[in-house]
């Protein structure tokens, strides 16, 4: 099945209010170009050294999202063009993003990554940290960033009930923060949950962005 056909089948499953981030990490420029030709415009990358040359060679109307762990010393390389960083996992990273966005006279959209999985190697704010972060309102002092929501990655497991519970907890936190701090702010609207194996569960639990790679580009053999 072609990339265009896979995209067409996938988009039939997505509600109108759910946006698709095509995870293009490790994919070649020609393959990304096929997805672009099929109408896909949002692509997600997780390595700066891979993203920069792709951005240089591919069409400029692509909306690039960074979805992996971002090191502070790499922010300067993507700040001139990145649309959204979905995986902001610390206050120092927020500050660096704001500084580099200011240097480039830009506003960068960010999602705060929350650690919801039972896997310590995954990144993200704890629930306590994220609650304290908003309570102290430091986000109001980041004029070159626009906090648009939260992101989370569920545990890699066959237990669908556990995955659903983790997504549900994150959705509850998202709506709580929206009510308490963003009631009058329509920017805070993104809940990025769900990948190729669990996106349907994520959508049922309130996801507005899904991050899907293998169902578009096929399974990698490496």
N, C-alpha and C positions, 0 to 999 in steps of 0.2 A: 504494500500500500504506500502511496506517495505521501510526502509531508503535507501537501495540500489536502489530500483526502483525510489524513489523520486529524488535521486542524478542523476540517469541516465537521467530522464526526464528533470531535471533542466539544466544539462550540454549540452543537445541538443540545448538549447536556448542561450547559451553563446558563443559569438565569441571566436576564438582561442586566441586572445590577451587579453581576460578578465579573471582574476583569481578569484576563488571563495574562500572566507573566510567563512567556516561553523561556524555559531555562536552557540557555544556549552555551553554558560552560562546556568546554572540551569539544564543541562542535566546530566544524570548519566554516569558513566564510561562504563557500558555495551553498552549504546546507542551510545556513541562516538566511542566505539570499532567497532560497526556495520558500522559506516560511514568510519572508517579507513579501515576495511576489504573490503569495496566497492571501495577503492582507494583514498579517500579523505585524504589530508595530511596537509592542512592549517586550523587551528581552531582558533576561536576568543573568548576570555574571557574578562569579565569586572570587575571581583572581584579577588583581589590578593589571598584572603583566600580560594577561590574556585579553582583558577588556580594551585597553588603550589602542592596540593595533587594529582591533575589530572596529572600534568607533571611527578610526581614521579612514578605514577602507569601505565601510558600509554607508548607506544613505543617511543623511543628516536629520531626517525626520523620525528616526528611531528614538523611542523613549527608553533610555538605558536605566535599568535598576540594578543596584548592587545588592546581592542577597547572601553574601558570605561574611565571614569574620574579617573586618576591615581594620588594618593596622594604621595607627595615627600617622606614621611617616609616609604612608602611601596616599593619603587623602589629597595631597596637592596635585597628584597626577590625574585624578578624575574630577576634581572640583570644577574645571572649566566647562564640563558637558553633562555630568551625571544629573539625571532628573530626580531620582529617588534612591535613598539608601534605606533599604527595608530592615537592615540588621544592626541598628545602633545599639550597642550593648554596654556602654559606660558613659559617665559624665565627661571624662576627658575627651572621648571621641566626639561627643556633641560640641564641645568647645573648639576642637580642631576643625571640625566641619564648618562651624560658624565663621571661624577666622579665615579659612580658605575660600569660603563662599563670598565673604566680604572683599577679599583681594581680587576676586573675579567679578565683582559687582553682580552677584547672582543671589537668588533665593533657591535653596535646595530643600526638597521635601524629605522628611525622615519618618521612619516608623521605629518605635522602640521595641527591641526584641526582648521578650519575656521568657525565662527558662521554665518550660512546663513539662519537659520530658524527665523520665527517670533514668537519665543518662548524664553523668557528671561532665562528660567531655563537651557537651553542647553549651553554647554561650547564651548570655542573656541576663537581664535584671531579674532578681528574685521578686516575688510579689511584695515583700516588705520594702525592698529598695524602690520599686516603681511607685508605691503608694507614698513613700517619704519624698520622692522626687517631685511629685505633683503638689504635695502639701506645702513644700517650700517654694514652689512656683519659680524655680530658676529658668524654666523654659521661656518666661517672659523677658529674659535678658539675652535671648539668642535671636536678634532681629533678622539675621540672614538665613534662618532655618524656619521651616514650616512643619510642625509636628502634626502629621495627618492620621496617626493611629498606632496600632500595635501589630507585632508579628510574633508567631510562635511555631515551633517544630515539635510535633508529637513524638513519643517514643517509637522506635522501630520495633514493632511487635505485631504478631498475628492477632492479638487480643483487641478486637474492634471496640469492645466496651471501654477498655482503658483509653484508647485513642479518643473516643467520643467524650469521655470524662475530662480529658486534658483540654480538648478544644472548648468544651462547655465552660470550664473554669476560666479560660482566657477570655471567652466572649462575655462572661459575667463581669470580669474586671474591666473590659473595654467599655461596656455600657455604663458601669458605675463611674468611671472617669469622665466619660462623655457628659453624663448628667451633672456631675459635681464641678467640672472645670471648663467644659466646652459647650455648655447648653446653648450659648448664643454664637457659637463658632462652627460654621459648616465645614471648615477644613478638616476637623477631626472626624473622619468618616471611614477610614481604612482598617480592616481587620484581615491581615494576611495569614491565612492558615490553609494547609492542605497541599499535598504534592501528588505525584502520579498514583501512589497506592492508597491515598486516603482523602482525596479531594472531595469526593461525594459526601463523606461524613462531615468534612469541614464546612461544606456549603449548608448542610442541614443544621449545623450549629451556629451559623451566622457569618461565615467567611464572606468577604467582599473581594478578595484577591486570592487566586490560587497560583501556585508556582509549579509548572509542569514541564518536564523535559522528555522523558522516555516515551510517553504516549504521543509525542509529536515527532521526535527525531529517531525513535526506535531505541532498543536496548543497546548499550555500549558493550563492546567485547574486551574492554580494558579497564 
